[in-house]
Amino acid sequence: MYGKAFAPEYRGALGELSVNSSLDDVLRTALDRQREAERADDALESAHAALAVAEASRRLGRVAQAEQAWKDSYRAARRAGDEGAMAWAVWSGGTLARQCGDLALAMRWLTMAAELAKRGGDVVARGYSLAGLAETGRIRGDYQAVAELHEQLLAEARRRGEARHTVWALEGIAQIHRNTGAYDKALAMFEEAAQIAARADDTRGHAWALRGIADVLSLRGESERALDLLSRAETACRRMGLVSALAYNHKMRGNVLYRAGRYEEARVVYAGALDEFTEMSEPRGTALARLGLVKAEARLGRERAATAADLDELHRTLDGLGLRHARDMVERTRTELGLVPTDAGSAGRP
């Protein structure tokens, strides 16, 4: 039995904040609390407040502010001598690094966070750090390496009745199934995640689950149902100010429209998502939105040589980010459009 979802990253005096609190409200409240804690020379409370500033800023796409805040949190936690609080700060830094496309740095910070959490006896911080490592590996396409960790974290979350982490693990495993072609398994797990998130009042988790369901339905040709689910998820994202999640929602809407052969509509949506990702300095989303835009424009008659050149550039970008699955998507796009690499050097790449 699962209780209401909670946000353990909101700590200390901010512990009463809801997982569904508006991120703008969280940021204002956390900044006020950080100033109060600094005036009172309360290092641990400063660490807690700066962590909330970092997480709200990250989810709002304010990368520079998030970077400064998680480092402020770590320094304050170190002054306080609290390894659990240090772990939470480094977890936030690792999560930000992943969002910014530096997957190697993300792995390093998240490994450090897990070790700090273990030493500090913070079981939840350790679980979040291990989950971050699993998600980073999944995004890189290292499915075999992280599938077992996902399953372990799911079992632990179910045992503890932690709805938010159960939803996260279900969505991660579902994404692996989706990317490896096991659509029935993916759909079942996304649907279970959506049900648990709805009962636990986890708006963010529910929105991501709806996006996953929409993706699989679209692959089965159920475009209108998929678009309806994405509209529901978008409403939730806008209500909470989930800027990154909203951009990924729009990118998925482009995917659904493209698969339905509605190429002009897809082009417009992809272009909007590209602007959103670019504004928040999110390289993975930027590359994926660009790939969608290139595909839609190719279907609308764009010159083949220009399309091929763009795909070469995207291949190099995604390869540089270490995104194996996304890089393979470029290869599938070449096959789909009947193109070959224009860059001779890319032809021999794995």
N, C-alpha and C positions, 0 to 999 in steps of 0.2 A: 504493500500500500504506500502510495506516495503522498507526501504533504505538499504544501505550497512551495513553489520555487523560491529560492533566496539567492542573494548576491554576496558571497563571502568576500569579494574584493572591496566591498564597502564595509570598513572596519572601524573600531573604536566608536567615537561619538556619531559616526555616520552609519552605524550598523542598522539603524532603523529604516534606511532608505530601501525602497522596493526595487526588485529586479526590473520592474516596468516603469520606474521613474523616468521622466523626460531627461535626456542627457544634458540639455541646456540647464535644467534645474539642478541636476547633480553637480555640474561644473560650477555654477554660482555658489551653491551651498558648500562645496568642498574648498573652493578658493577662500571663502569667508572663514571656514574652520581652520584652514592652513595658516592664515594670518593670525588668528587668535592663538593657535598653538605655538607659533613662533614668538609672539609677544610674551607668552607664559613660559617660554623656554621648555616646552614639553616635546622632547624629541620624538617619542613614540607616537604621540597624537599627530605630530607634524608628518611622520612617515605615513600614517593611515590616510590623512587628508590628501597628501601629495599623490598617493596611489589612486585615489578616486579621481583626482584631477587628471592623472595620466590616462586612466581608462576611459573617462568621458571624452577627453580630447582625442584619443585614438579613434574611438567609434564615430566621432564627429568629423574625422578626416583631418584633424589639426596636428600634423605630424611633428612639427618643431616644438609645439607646446607639450605634446605627449612625451617627447624625448627628454625635454628638460625636467618634466614632472617626475618621471620614473627614477631619474638619477637623483633628484632632490629627495625622493622617498627612500632610496637606498642609503644615501648619506645620513639621513636622519635616523633610519633604523640602525645603522652601524653605530652611531653615537649612543643610541639607546641600548646597544648590545643585544638586540632581539633578532636572532637568526630567522625566526619565522617571518617577521616583517621584512627582513632583507630578502627572503625568498620570494615574497609576494611582489616586491619591487622589481627583482630580476625577471620574474615570470612576465610582468608587464612589458619589460624591455624586450624580452624574447618574442612576445606576441606582436609587438610593434615591428620588430625586425622582420618577422614573417610577412606582416601586412605590407611592408615596404619592399618585399622581394628579396631580402638578403637571407636566404634560407640557411646558409652555413652559419651565419652569426646567430640566427634564431636557435639553431640546434645547440650552439655553445652556451648561450644565455639560459636556455631552458634546462639543459643538463646541470648547469651551476645552480639554478633555482631548485631543482629536485634534490640536489645534495644539501643545500642550505636548509630546505624544509625538513629533510630527514634528520639532520643534526639538531634542528630547533624543535623537533617533535610536532610539527604542524602537518597533520595528516592531509588536511584539505589542500593546503598549498602544494604538497607533494603530488597529490592526485591531479591537480590542475596543471602542474608542470609536466608530469608524464603524459597527460592528455595533449598538452601543447607539442611535445615531442612526437606523439603519434600523428597528430594532425599535420605537422610539418612534413613528416615522412610521407603521409598520404598525398599531400599536395605535390610533392616531388615525383610521385608515381612509384614509390617504393612499397608497393602493396604487400608483398610477401613479408617484408621486414616488419611492418607495423600492424598487420591484420591481427596477429595474436595479442599484441598489446591493447588494441581496441577491444577485443573480446574480454580480456582480463579486466579492463576498466569498466566495461559494461556490467560484468558480473558483480564487481565491487559496488558499483553505483546502485544496482538492483538490490543487493544485500542490505545496503544502508538506507534504501528508500529515498535516494537523492534524485529528485525528478530532473533537475536541470542537467546533471551530468549523465543521467540515463538517456535523456533526449540527445545530448551531444554525441554520445557513443553510438546510439542507434543511427543517427544521421551520418556519422563517419563511416560506419560499416556499410550502410545503404549506398553511400557514394562509391565505395570500392566495388560493390556488386554492380552498380549502374555502369561504372567505367570498364568493367570486365565483361559486360553483356548479360549479366544475370538479372534481367529486368523484373521478373516476378518477385525475387527475393528483395530487390531494392525497393519496389513499391510497397511491399508488406512492411518493411522496416520504417520507411518514411511515414507510412500511415500510422504505425504504432507510435512513432515519435510525436506526430501531430496530436494524437489522442492524449498522450501523457502530458504534453506541453499545455494543451487546452485545459485539462483538469487541474494542473498545477499553476495555472495563470502565468505561464512563461511565454510572454508575447514574442520575445526575440526568437526563442527556440521554435515556437509555432510558425512564425513567418518563414524561417529557414526550411522547416519541414514541408510547408506548403509549396515552396519553391522546388524542393526535390520531387514531390508528387507531380507537380506540373511538368517537370522535365520528363519524367518517365511516361506520363500520359501523352505528352507531345510525341515522343518516340513511337508511340502506338497509334498515332494519327488522331488523337482526341484533342484537337487544338482548342476548341471553344471552352471545354472544361478546364484545360490548362490555363488559358488566359483569364478565366474567372478566378481561379485560385491565386494567380499572380496579382490580380487586382485586390483581392482580400489581403494578401501579404503586404502589398504596397501601402494600404491604409494603415496597417499596424506600424510599418516602418516609419511612415510620416508622423504618426502620433508620438512615437518615442524619439524621433530625430535620428534614426539609424541610417546615417548617410552612406556608409559602406554597404550595408545590407541592401539599401534601396538601389544603389548602382548595380549590384549583382542581380537584383530582381529585374531591373530594366534590361540588362544584358541577356538574361534568360528569356524575357519577353521577345527580344530580337530573335533568339534561337527558335522560339515557338513559331513566330511569324515566318521565318526563313524556311523552316521545315514544311510549313503549310503552302509554300510557294508564293507568299505575299511579300515579294522582294522589296518593293518600294517602301512599304510600311516598316519592314525590318531594317532597311537602310537608315531611315529616320531615327528609329529607336536605338540602333547601334551607335549612331553618331552622338545622340544625347548621352548614352552611357559612357562613351569615350570621353566626352567633356567632363563628366562627373568624376571618372577615375583619374583623369589628368589633373584636375583641380586638387584632388586629395593626395596626389603623388603616390598612387597605388599601381606599381608597374605590372603586376600579374593581371589585374583587371583591365588595365590599359591595353595590354597585348591581346587579351582575349576579345575585348570589344573591337579592337582594330581588325582582328582576324574575321570577326563576323561582318564588319563593314566591308572588308575586301571581298568576301564571298558574295554579299548582297550586290555590290557594285558590279562584280563580274557577271552575275546573272542578269543584270540590267544592261549589259552590253559594253562594259568598259574594255579598253584595249587589253588583249591577252598578255602582251609583253609587260605592261605596267603592273598587271595583277601578279605575274610571275615574279617580278622584281620585289614587290611588296611581301610576297610569301617568303622569298629568300631572307629578307630583312627580319621578318617575324621569326623564322626558324633560328636565326642567329641570336635574336633577343631572348627567346624562350630557352634556347640551349644555354645561354649565359646565366639565366636565372635558375637553371637546374630543374626546369619543369618538364619532365620527360613525357608525361601524358599529353600536356598541351603541345609540346613539340611534335608528338606523333599526330596530333590533330592537324597540324600544318601539312604533314605528309598525306593524310587522308584527303585534305582539301585539294591538294595538287592532283591526286588521282581522280577525285570527283569532277574537277574542272578540266581534266585532260591536259594538264600542264607538266612540264619538267623544270627542274631548277635552272635558272639563268646563270647562277653563280656556279662555276665548275667545281669550286672548292666545297660546296655544300652537298654535291652529289654523292660523295663518298662517306659522308657522316653517317653514323649509325642511326 
